[in-house]
């Protein structure tokens, strides 16, 4: 949730990370921020937790590929894009593990 909030507070900085070839860069910054904020309570309070976790993991995975992948291709010897890529990849991987291991609630019957 804090990362989603930072997308809303730091829209200019977030927009600069969105690849230039994608349309509606400002809108995407707001949309991903709102999405990350929405996924937090979904996981924390079991409101469709598996769906929320998979959406969050997918967003982080896309950020890793769309933001840091091109940055590495542009400057393959620079340390920052590589470090950011691996940190983002590790967070995305952990998010996928969480999404895969969230237990679904058993259905309670009235019998």
C-alpha positions in Angstrom: 0.0 0.0 0.0 2.8 2.5 0.7 4.3 2.0 -2.7 0.9 2.6 -4.3 0.5 5.7 -2.3 3.9 6.9 -3.4 2.7 6.5 -7.0 0.0 9.0 -6.2 2.1 11.4 -4.2 5.1 11.3 -6.6 3.2 11.2 -9.9 5.9 13.2 -11.8 8.6 10.8 -10.8 6.5 7.7 -11.4 5.5 9.0 -14.8 9.1 9.4 -15.8 9.6 5.6 -15.1 6.8 4.6 -17.4 8.2 3.8 -20.9 7.7 6.7 -23.3 6.1 4.4 -26.0 3.2 3.6 -23.7 0.2 6.0 -24.0 -1.4 7.7 -21.0 1.6 7.7 -18.8 0.1 9.9 -16.1 -3.1 7.8 -16.1 -1.0 4.6 -15.8 0.8 6.1 -12.8 -2.5 6.8 -11.0 -4.0 3.5 -12.1 -1.1 1.4 -10.8 -1.0 3.4 -7.6 -4.7 2.9 -7.0 -4.3 -0.8 -7.9 -1.5 -1.4 -5.5 -3.4 0.4 -2.7 -6.5 -1.8 -3.4 -4.5 -5.0 -3.4 -3.1 -4.3 0.1 -6.4 -4.6 2.0 -7.4 -7.5 -0.3 -4.5 -9.5 0.9 -4.5 -8.3 4.5 -8.2 -8.6 5.2 -9.0 -11.6 3.0 -11.1 -9.8 0.4 -10.4 -12.0 -2.6 -6.8 -12.4 -1.3 -5.5 -14.7 -4.0 -6.8 -12.4 -6.8 -5.4 -9.4 -5.1 -2.0 -11.1 -4.6 -1.8 -12.2 -8.2 -2.7 -8.8 -9.5 0.0 -7.2 -7.3 2.5 -9.8 -8.4 1.6 -9.2 -12.0 2.0 -5.5 -11.7 5.4 -5.8 -10.1 6.5 -8.3 -12.7 5.5 -5.9 -15.5 7.3 -3.0 -13.8 10.4 -5.1 -13.7 10.2 -5.9 -17.4 8.9 -2.6 -18.7 10.9 -0.2 -16.6 14.2 -1.9 -15.8 14.6 -4.2 -18.8 14.9 -1.2 -21.3 17.1 0.7 -18.8 19.5 -2.2 -18.8 19.5 -2.4 -22.6 20.1 1.3 -22.8 23.0 1.3 -20.3 24.2 -2.3 -19.9 27.3 -1.3 -17.8 25.5 1.0 -15.4 24.9 -0.5 -11.9 21.6 1.2 -11.0 19.4 -0.5 -13.6 20.9 -3.9 -12.8 20.4 -3.4 -9.1 16.9 -2.1 -9.5 16.1 -5.0 -11.8 17.2 -7.6 -9.4 15.5 -6.0 -6.4 12.3 -5.6 -8.4 12.6 -9.2 -9.6 13.1 -10.5 -6.1 10.0 -8.6 -4.8 8.0 -9.9 -7.8 9.1 -13.4 -7.2 8.2 -13.2 -3.5 4.8 -11.8 -4.5 4.2 -14.7 -6.8 5.1 -17.1 -3.9 2.6 -15.4 -1.6 -0.1 -15.4 -4.3 0.4 -19.1 -4.9 0.4 -20.0 -1.2 -2.6 -18.0 0.0 -5.0 -20.5 1.3 -8.5 -20.3 0.0 -11.3 -20.2 2.6 -13.2 -23.4 3.1 -16.8 -23.1 2.1 -19.0 -23.5 5.2 -22.2 -25.5 4.7 -25.4 -25.0 6.7 -25.8 -28.8 7.2 
